[in-house]
Amino acid sequence: MRTKIFMAAMAFLGLASSAVAAPSSYELRLEGHVPVICRVDLQASSASADQATDLGKMTEFCNSAAGYDVWLSHAQGLSGAAVYVDGQKIQLSASGQTLISHSATAASRSHVLRLEPGADAGQVGDLSLRITAL
């Protein structure tokens, strides 16, 4: 009788210990949500609307995984004015909004800007920059 009780107790302990045994692998999932932050800054002095002017260094940052666009706002109806971004000429649009930088991914970059008023000297007006996450 003692032997039967001892064997039953051992069997019970054996089942209990196997039920408590650690699994052979683990899965850990970590998830976070980061807000989209975009900014553009221009380190510039005053610009002349009558002659070619170095606008200074533009820095852009956006953590949008889909990318972003940087727009230059200026007077509408310009036909001869242009902005140079790192030496590449971009004609200012008649709409008053000109795309001057695009990225298909999140990025942090800087560019040198130069304004060329051309035939529209004196009509360029105020300039402002806007960054838009895609």
Order of alpha helices (4+ residues) and beta strands (2+ residues): alpha-beta-beta-beta-beta-beta-beta-beta-beta
